[in-house]
Amino acid sequence: MNTTVTVKDLHFTYGGSFSLDIPSIEIRPGELTVILGPNGSGKTTFFSILRGRLKPDKGRILVRDRDLFTLKDAHRAALVGLVPQRTISAFPYTASQMVSMGYYRKRSSLWHNPVDEKQLTALMCRLDLEQLMHREVNSLSGGEYQRVLLARVLAQDPEVLLLDEPSNHLDIHHQQELLRLLKEEARRGKTVIAILHDINQALQNADRVILMDDGGCVAAGPAAEVVTPGNINRVYRSRMEYYRNGDRVMLGTAEQP
C-alpha cells in the first residue's frame, strides 16, 4: 500500500513574524525520514502542519493522495499517529492503561471490546516496558514515559508515524533501541517521520533527511547526501568535518587553528 506523504508548496505565516516555506517533497513508506535543523529553523511548525494541527496559508499535505485537512478525525487517526514529547497526565493511568488507549480506534467504544491482554503485553515487552505495566505514568522517568507514548501509537497502528524528538530523555541504550524500532516499523511499510536534534543520529540512522533553516528547506534527500560538512556548517554556523569512529563515518567539530 502506497502511504506516501506529499508536501505541496507549503507557506505558513505566524502573524508576520515568522514564515515557513517548504517546496514540494515526497516522504515515502519504508523509510525513516528525519527532520533536522537548529532551534528556530521551523521544524516544529512544519511538524504541526504534517500532523494537521496547523493549516497552511497555501499548499497541501496529501496522505495516500488524500488531503489531510479534509479528513475527519477518525480517518486521520487511521492514517497518522503522533508520538508527542512528554506531557503530564491529568489522571492516574497506569502504563498499560495508557498504551491500551491506542487500540481505541479499532473498538466500538472505549469500554467495550476489551483489549487482547496477550497482544498488549507483547507490545509492551517489545518496548522493554513489561516491568512498568502497573506503574502510574506520572511516576515514570522521561525516557520510560516516552516509550509508553511510542507503544500507544504503535497500538493505534497508523500508516504514518510522526515522532517529535523521540530520543529526548532516553539513555544511550534506549536511544539505540528506539531508532532500531523506528527503522523496523519503516521496513514493515510504514512512513516514519521524526524530528531529531542529534546530527550523527540522523546521519547513521535516517534513510532520508529534510534539513531546515530559517523557515525553509535547505536540502532534502538521502542522509549521506544531506548531512554533509558543507550543509551542516551552513545551517548550524559551526565548523564540522568527517571523522571515523570504528567503521562509522560521523561529523564532529573541527579543531580551531
N, C-alpha and C positions, 0 to 999 in steps of 0.2 A: 504494500500500500504506500502510495506516494504522499508523505506528510511534509513536503517542502513548505517552509515558511518564506514567503516572498515579501520583501520590503520594497515598496514602490515610491520613490522620490518623496521621502518624509520631510515635512517642515513643521516645526513647532516653536512657539514663542512664549516665554514667561513674561508677560506684561512689558515687553520691550527691553527687559534687562538681560535676557539670555535667549539665544535662538539655537535650535538644533536643525541641522540639515544633513540628511542621510540619503545617498543616492540609491538606486535600485540594487538590491543584494538578494541572493538566494541562499537560504540556510537549509541544508539538506539532511534528510534522515540518514541514520547510520554513521553520523559523525558527531564528535564533541566540538562544538563551536564556542570559543571563549571571546568575551568582550573585554578588552584590555585598554587601560588608559589612566592617566593621573587623576587625582581628585579635581573635580570641576570640569572634567572633559565632556560630560554629558551622558556617561554610562547609565546612571540611574534613571535619567529622563527617558532615554532610549528604551531601557528595560520596562519602564512603566507603560510605554506605548505598546511594546511587544505583548505585555500581559493584559492589555485592554483597559488599564486603569486611567490612562490619559489618552485623549483623542487628538490626533494631529490636526493642525490647521489645513494642511494639504497632504496628499498622499494616502496610501492604504497599506494595511497589513493583510496579506492573504495566507490562510492556513488551509492546505488542501484545496486551493482555489476558491475558498470562501472568505468573504470579507469579515475579519474579526469583529468589527464594530456593528455588524448586523445580526450577530448570533445571540440567541437567548442564553441565559446563564448556564442552564443545564447542558446545552450543546457546547458552550465554551469549555465547561468543565471536562467534557469528554475528550476535547482536543488539547487543551492547555492546562498544565498543572504547575503551581508555583511552590518552590521551597524558599520562604522568606528568611530574612535574618531573624534572630530570636526575638520573640515577643512574650510578654508575661501573660499567662492565662488568668482570666478573671474567675475561673472555677478550679476546684482541686482535682482535676482529672489526673488519672494515672497515665503512665506512658502507653500502656496497652489500649486504654480508652481513647487517647489522642490518636493513635495510629488507626484504630478501628473506624474513626470518622472518615478516613479516606475511602472506605468501601461504600459510603452513603449513596453515591450516585448510581450504584448498581442495585440499590434496595428500594422497596416501595415506600418505606418510611424509616426514620432514624431508629425506631424502637422495634420494628418488625423485621422479619427475615434476618435472624441473628447471624453475626459474622461466624464463619468457619474458624473455630479456635485453632485447628491444626495449621490452616493457611496463615492465620495471624502470627502464630508462634514461629512458623518457618520464616516468615518475613523478618520478624524481629531478631531472630538468631542470625539471619544473613547480615544484618547491620550491627551485630555484636551488642544487642540490646536485651538479651534474654534475662540478664540479672537485674534489669531495671523495670521489668514489666509492671510491677505493682508500686513503683515509686511515683509520688506526685511530681508532675513535670516541673513545677516551680522550685522543687528541691534539687533538680539536676544541674550539673555544670553546663556551661555554654556549649561545650562540644557534645555532651550527651543529648542535650535538648535539640541541637542541630541534626543529629542522627535520627531522633524521633520525628522531626519535621520531614526529613527525607523519606523515612518509612511511610509516613502518612500519604505523601504524594505518590509513592510507588504503589500503595494500596488503591489509590484513585485510578491508576493505570491510564494516564492520558497519553496521547500520541506525541506531545511536545512537552519536554521538561524544562522549566525555567528555574535557575538557581541563582540567588542573589548573595554573592560572596560566601559560598557554602563551606569553604575551608576555614573561615573565621572561627576562633575559639577551639579549633581542633589541634591536638598534638600531632607530631610528625607522622606517627604510625597511622592515626585515623585520617589524616590528610591523604596519605597514600592510598588507604583503603577506599576512601570516598571517591577519589579520582579513578581508581580501578573500577568501582561500581558504576560510575557515570559512563566510562568507556564501554563497560559491559552492556549497559542499557542502550547505548548508541548502537552497538553491534547487533543488538536484538531488533533494531529497526526504528528505534525512537529518534526523534530530533531533540538533541540535548544542547541547551544554550546556558552558559554560566558566566557571570561576572567574576573575574579573578583579579587580585592585586599583584600576585607574585609572577613576575615576568618569566622566571625559569619554569614554574609550574605550567604556564601556558606553552612555553617552547617545548617542554618534554612530553606533555600530555594531550594538547589540543590537536585536532585534525586541521581545523581552520581557526583563524583569529581575525576579529574585527578590531582594529587599532584606532582609538578615538582620541581627539584633542580639540579643545576649544569648540565643542558642539558639532564637530564634523568627523567624517571618516577619513583618516589618513591613509589607511591601506586595509584591504580585506583579501584573504586568500589562505593558502596553505601556511601552517605555522612557521615553517622554516624560511618561507619567503617574506613573511611579515615581521616576525620577531628577529630583526637584524640589528647590528650595532648602529647603522645609519638611521633606521626608523626610530629606534629607542632613544638615541641621542637627541634626535629632533623633537620627540614628543616629551621626554622626561627631562630635557635640558641637563643631561648628565653624561659624562664620558664613559661609555661602556665598550667592552671588547669581548670577543670569544675567548674562552679558556676551556681546557679539558679536565673533567672530573671523572677519572676512571675511563669508561667507554662512552661517556656522555659529553656532548658539547653544550656549554652553558654560557651565560652572559654575566659579566661582573664589572665593577667599577675599574676603569683604567687607572694605573698608577700615575700620579701627578709628577711632572718633571721637576 
